[in-house]
Amino acid sequence: MLQLAQQQQGFLGVDSARNQIGITVSYWQSLEDIQNWKQHSEHLTVQERGKQDWYRTYKVRICRVEKEYDFSREKQNKQT
């Protein structure tokens, strides 16, 4: 699905901790782009398979990222 998502208009990226805690976060340019991805025929097929074969429950959250920053000791040490 990631390769397919990457080809869609408005796709910005993805963060995943699927193996650790079972979560994947995808980022999109607009709510319209999210809706288009949700309704994509191949995505719909995989969603149904997930409901039947893989997941007992799942949750979707649509959120806006207002700010992002990070810290890296390695980056800090290179600057000083």
MIVODREN-768383 format. One record per residue: chain; x negated, y negated, z of N, C-alpha, C in turn. Coordinates in pm, 1 decimal. Atoms other than C-alpha are relative to their C-alpha. Layout:
! residues N
+------+----------+----------+----------+----------+----------+----------+----------+----------+----------+
: unit :   n_east :  n_north :     n_up :  ca_east : ca_north :    ca_up :   c_east :  c_north :     c_up :
+------+----------+----------+----------+----------+----------+----------+----------+----------+----------+
:    A :        X :        Y :        Z :        X :        Y :        Z :        X :        Y :        Z :
...
+------+----------+----------+----------+----------+----------+----------+----------+----------+----------+
//
This chain:
! residues 80
+------+----------+----------+----------+----------+----------+----------+----------+----------+----------+
: unit :   n_east :  n_north :     n_up :  ca_east : ca_north :    ca_up :   c_east :  c_north :     c_up :
+------+----------+----------+----------+----------+----------+----------+----------+----------+----------+
:    A :    -80.9 :    118.8 :      0.0 :      0.0 :      0.0 :      0.0 :    -85.8 :   -126.0 :      0.0 :
:    A :     83.9 :    118.7 :     -5.3 :   -287.7 :   -238.1 :     67.6 :    -37.9 :    -46.8 :   -139.9 :
:    A :     36.1 :     39.4 :    136.6 :   -400.9 :   -232.4 :   -296.6 :    118.1 :    -65.4 :    -70.6 :
:    A :   -119.4 :     56.9 :     61.1 :    -44.6 :   -300.6 :   -408.6 :     29.2 :   -137.7 :     59.5 :
:    A :    -25.1 :    128.8 :    -65.4 :      0.8 :   -579.0 :   -152.6 :    -97.1 :   -106.2 :    -50.3 :
:    A :    102.1 :     95.2 :     45.4 :   -324.8 :   -743.0 :   -265.6 :     31.5 :    -56.9 :   -137.7 :
:    A :    -35.8 :     44.6 :    134.6 :   -178.9 :   -774.5 :   -616.1 :    121.5 :    -92.3 :     -1.2 :
:    A :   -123.4 :     77.5 :     -5.8 :    131.9 :   -960.8 :   -496.1 :    -29.1 :   -148.1 :     20.0 :
:    A :     11.2 :    145.0 :    -15.4 :    175.9 :  -1335.6 :   -519.7 :     12.8 :    -37.2 :    147.1 :
:    A :     -7.3 :     50.9 :   -135.9 :    107.8 :  -1509.8 :   -190.5 :    -72.8 :     82.0 :    103.9 :
:    A :     73.0 :    -83.1 :    -95.9 :    -93.0 :  -1229.2 :    -28.6 :   -128.3 :    -70.3 :     40.4 :
:    A :    119.0 :     69.1 :    -50.4 :   -363.1 :  -1381.0 :    192.8 :   -101.7 :     93.6 :     63.5 :
:    A :     94.2 :    -91.6 :    -63.7 :   -514.3 :  -1083.8 :    372.5 :     70.2 :     90.9 :     98.3 :
:    A :    -52.9 :    -98.1 :    -93.1 :   -472.2 :   -813.7 :    632.0 :   -101.7 :     23.6 :    111.5 :
:    A :     78.9 :    -47.4 :   -114.0 :   -603.0 :   -719.7 :    977.2 :     63.4 :    130.9 :     43.8 :
:    A :    -56.4 :   -129.0 :    -37.7 :   -565.6 :   -362.6 :   1093.1 :    -75.9 :     61.3 :    116.6 :
:    A :     52.8 :    -83.5 :   -107.5 :   -619.8 :   -162.3 :   1409.4 :     84.9 :    127.1 :      2.6 :
:    A :    -89.5 :   -114.8 :     14.8 :   -416.1 :    129.3 :   1279.4 :    -50.1 :    120.6 :     77.6 :
:    A :     52.5 :   -117.7 :    -68.2 :   -648.2 :    396.9 :   1418.6 :     -7.3 :    -19.9 :    151.2 :
:    A :     13.8 :     25.5 :   -142.4 :   -687.8 :    227.6 :   1756.3 :    135.4 :    -12.0 :     70.1 :
:    A :   -128.3 :     24.1 :    -67.0 :   -337.6 :    105.2 :   1840.3 :    118.9 :      5.3 :    -95.8 :
:    A :   -109.6 :    -16.9 :     95.3 :   -133.4 :    163.2 :   1524.9 :     64.6 :   -129.0 :    -44.6 :
:    A :    -56.4 :    127.7 :     42.7 :    -93.5 :   -195.1 :   1405.9 :    -72.8 :    -50.9 :   -123.8 :
:    A :     55.3 :     69.2 :    116.4 :   -144.9 :   -370.7 :   1074.9 :     74.1 :   -131.4 :    -13.5 :
:    A :    -57.7 :    133.6 :     16.5 :    -88.2 :   -742.7 :   1026.1 :    -34.9 :    -48.4 :   -138.9 :
:    A :     26.7 :     56.7 :    131.7 :    -49.1 :   -885.7 :    678.4 :     34.0 :   -148.5 :      3.3 :
:    A :    -16.3 :    144.5 :      4.2 :    -70.5 :  -1255.9 :    597.4 :     45.1 :    -41.7 :   -139.7 :
:    A :    -60.7 :     43.3 :    125.3 :    133.9 :  -1430.5 :    329.9 :     10.9 :   -150.8 :     -2.9 :
:    A :     -7.8 :    144.7 :     20.0 :    154.7 :  -1781.1 :    188.4 :    133.3 :    -58.4 :     44.9 :
:    A :   -132.2 :     57.0 :    -29.1 :    530.3 :  -1824.6 :    236.7 :     98.2 :    109.2 :     41.8 :
:    A :   -107.3 :    -94.1 :    -33.5 :    847.4 :  -1665.0 :    368.2 :     55.3 :     67.1 :   -125.4 :
:    A :    -46.4 :    -57.8 :    126.6 :    953.4 :  -1613.5 :      6.7 :    -92.0 :    114.5 :    -44.5 :
:    A :     94.9 :   -105.9 :     35.3 :    636.0 :  -1412.5 :    -58.1 :     19.1 :    123.5 :     88.3 :
:    A :    -27.1 :   -111.4 :    -91.5 :    711.4 :  -1199.0 :    249.2 :    125.0 :     75.2 :    -45.7 :
:    A :   -124.9 :    -61.9 :     44.6 :   1064.6 :  -1134.9 :    126.0 :    -21.4 :     79.0 :   -129.4 :
:    A :     29.0 :    -71.2 :    125.1 :    938.1 :  -1040.7 :   -221.2 :    -74.4 :    129.4 :     26.3 :
:    A :     74.5 :   -121.8 :    -34.1 :    694.9 :   -792.2 :    -67.5 :     93.4 :    101.5 :     66.2 :
:    A :    -94.1 :    -89.5 :    -67.9 :    967.0 :   -646.7 :    154.9 :     91.4 :     70.1 :   -100.4 :
:    A :    -92.4 :    -55.6 :     99.2 :   1185.8 :   -588.7 :   -153.4 :    -69.6 :     69.7 :   -117.5 :
:    A :     72.7 :    -65.2 :    109.6 :    910.3 :   -450.7 :   -381.4 :     38.3 :    148.5 :     -4.0 :
:    A :    -55.1 :   -135.6 :     12.9 :   1033.7 :   -115.0 :   -516.0 :    -93.3 :    107.6 :     57.6 :
:    A :     92.7 :   -100.6 :    -54.4 :    718.6 :     85.5 :   -432.0 :    -10.9 :    -12.2 :    151.1 :
:    A :      5.0 :     21.8 :   -144.1 :    702.9 :    -71.5 :    -86.8 :    125.2 :     57.0 :     66.5 :
:    A :   -124.1 :    -55.2 :    -53.4 :   1068.9 :     19.9 :    -27.6 :     -5.5 :    152.6 :      7.8 :
:    A :     12.0 :   -145.8 :      1.8 :    995.6 :    381.3 :   -124.1 :    -86.8 :     49.1 :    115.0 :
:    A :     91.1 :    -40.3 :   -108.0 :    704.8 :    404.4 :    119.4 :     62.7 :    -29.1 :    136.5 :
:    A :    -68.8 :     29.3 :   -125.5 :    911.0 :    236.8 :    393.1 :     96.0 :    113.9 :     36.1 :
:    A :    -94.1 :   -109.5 :    -25.3 :   1176.6 :    506.9 :    358.0 :    -72.6 :    127.8 :     37.9 :
:    A :     78.0 :   -119.7 :    -34.6 :    916.0 :    781.6 :    363.5 :    -54.2 :    -11.6 :    142.4 :
:    A :     48.7 :     21.8 :   -135.9 :    767.7 :    628.7 :    677.2 :    106.8 :     27.4 :    103.9 :
:    A :   -110.3 :    -22.7 :    -93.5 :   1106.6 :    634.4 :    848.3 :     31.4 :    149.2 :     13.1 :
:    A :    -33.1 :   -142.3 :     -1.0 :   1159.6 :    999.4 :    753.1 :   -112.8 :     86.6 :     53.8 :
:    A :    111.1 :    -92.0 :    -25.2 :    809.7 :   1143.3 :    798.9 :    -99.8 :    -44.6 :    106.5 :
:    A :    111.9 :     43.8 :    -82.6 :    578.4 :    924.3 :   1007.1 :     38.9 :    -68.8 :    129.4 :
:    A :    -28.9 :     86.6 :   -114.8 :    745.7 :    684.9 :   1248.9 :    126.4 :     42.3 :     72.5 :
:    A :   -121.6 :    -11.9 :    -80.2 :    987.1 :    736.5 :   1533.9 :     59.5 :   -138.8 :     21.2 :
:    A :    -41.5 :    139.4 :    -14.1 :   1000.4 :    358.5 :   1585.9 :   -105.9 :    -88.7 :    -64.1 :
:    A :     96.3 :    102.8 :     39.6 :    837.4 :     46.6 :   1448.3 :     63.8 :   -135.9 :     19.5 :
:    A :    -48.3 :    136.0 :    -20.8 :    867.8 :   -328.2 :   1489.0 :    -66.9 :    -90.8 :   -101.7 :
:    A :     51.2 :    100.8 :     92.8 :    827.1 :   -611.4 :   1240.1 :     15.7 :   -136.2 :     66.0 :
:    A :     -5.7 :    137.9 :    -47.9 :    743.3 :   -964.3 :   1349.6 :    -47.3 :    -90.3 :   -112.2 :
:    A :     41.9 :     99.5 :     97.4 :    727.1 :  -1260.8 :   1116.7 :    -34.6 :   -125.0 :     78.9 :
:    A :     52.4 :    109.6 :    -81.8 :    513.9 :  -1532.9 :   1269.9 :    -78.6 :    -96.2 :    -87.1 :
:    A :     81.1 :    101.0 :     67.3 :    340.7 :  -1850.5 :   1164.1 :   -129.5 :    -17.8 :     79.6 :
:    A :    128.5 :     24.8 :    -64.1 :    -29.3 :  -1888.6 :   1239.0 :    -23.3 :   -150.2 :     -2.7 :
:    A :     18.1 :    144.7 :    -10.7 :    -74.1 :  -2243.7 :   1363.0 :   -146.5 :    -38.8 :     10.2 :
:    A :    141.4 :     30.5 :    -19.3 :   -442.5 :  -2224.4 :   1449.7 :    -75.7 :    131.0 :     13.7 :
:    A :     85.0 :   -116.9 :    -14.1 :   -727.2 :  -1975.8 :   1429.2 :   -141.9 :    -45.3 :     29.4 :
:    A :    141.0 :     24.7 :    -26.0 :  -1074.9 :  -1980.1 :   1577.2 :    -58.4 :    126.2 :     60.0 :
:    A :     65.0 :   -117.0 :    -57.5 :  -1329.9 :  -1728.4 :   1691.8 :   -133.7 :    -39.2 :     61.8 :
:    A :    129.9 :     17.8 :    -63.6 :  -1654.2 :  -1690.8 :   1881.5 :    -86.7 :    117.9 :    -36.5 :
:    A :     95.5 :   -105.3 :     25.8 :  -1961.6 :  -1492.7 :   1791.6 :   -132.7 :    -39.8 :     64.1 :
:    A :    128.5 :     28.4 :    -64.6 :  -2268.5 :  -1481.2 :   2015.3 :   -112.4 :     -3.3 :   -103.5 :
:    A :    104.4 :     -4.0 :    102.3 :  -2477.7 :  -1390.5 :   1710.5 :     -5.1 :   -131.0 :    -78.9 :
:    A :     -5.4 :    127.2 :     72.4 :  -2360.6 :  -1700.7 :   1522.4 :    -53.9 :   -112.6 :     86.7 :
:    A :     43.4 :    104.5 :    -91.9 :  -2422.3 :  -1918.6 :   1828.4 :   -152.4 :      1.9 :     15.1 :
:    A :    144.5 :    -12.3 :    -17.8 :  -2777.5 :  -1785.0 :   1873.7 :    -77.9 :    -46.0 :   -124.4 :
:    A :     66.1 :     41.9 :    123.2 :  -2864.8 :  -1852.7 :   1507.0 :      0.0 :   -151.7 :    -15.3 :
:    A :    -11.3 :    144.3 :     12.1 :  -2754.8 :  -2215.7 :   1537.6 :    -92.4 :    -72.5 :     96.4 :
:    A :     84.5 :     66.9 :    -99.0 :  -2972.8 :  -2292.7 :   1840.3 :   -145.9 :     29.6 :    -19.9 :
+------+----------+----------+----------+----------+----------+----------+----------+----------+----------+
//
